[in-house]
Structure formats: C-alpha cells, structure tokens
C-alpha cells in the first residue's frame, strides 16, 4: 500500500490513517498468537479431547 500523506492531510481529521509498519491488524494478531503461545495450547487441547471429538 502506498501511503500518501497529502491525502491524509486534505481529508477531514481522522478520515484517513495509515498503519505503521509492524502495527497492522495482521501483525497484531500474529503477535498475540505468538506471545500467548496459542498454537501449542490449541494442539494440546485437541489432543486431550481427541476421543470426545471422534478425530
């Protein structure tokens, strides 16, 4: 994405905002998943519930 600061300056306050590098929604979600170690926890939970889930 090209961030045109002129457009941001011309439109009403707050109408356009550009995400800072490494601060996009995707980067935030990935950081949460990594920091909380959600993937290993989910795998462990699924392994424990394998019989109940009939997998």
N, C-alpha and C positions, 0 to 999 in steps of 0.2 A: 504494500500500500504506500502510496506517495502522500506524505503529509504536507499540505500546502498551508503554511502559516497565514498567508494572505486571506484565504477563505475563512479561516478561523477568526481572523481579526474583523472581517467585513460582516459576518453574520451576527445576530443578536448574541449577547453574552450567554455562554453555556450551550449554544445550539450545536456547536461542533467541538469535539475534543479528540485529541489523538493520544492513543495509548503509548506509554513509554515502553521502550524495549524491555523485554522480560517481565512486563507487567500487564500482559493481555489476559483475558479470561482463561484462555487455554493454559498459559503459563502458570496462572494462579491455581487452577485445578490440578495441574501436574505437580506443583509444589505441595499442595495439601495431601495428595495421594502418596507422594514420596515421604514427606515429613511424618505422616501418621502411619506409614507402613501398611496401607490398606490392602494392597495386593496379597502379601503373605497372610494377613489376618483373614481375608476372604477365602483363600485357598484352604487354610487350616479349618475354618468353619465348615466349608463344603465337605472336606474330608470327614469331619466328625459327623455330619448329617447325611452322609452318602447313603446309608441304608434307608433312612426316612424318605429321602428324595428319590429312591429307586434308580440311582445312576449306575 
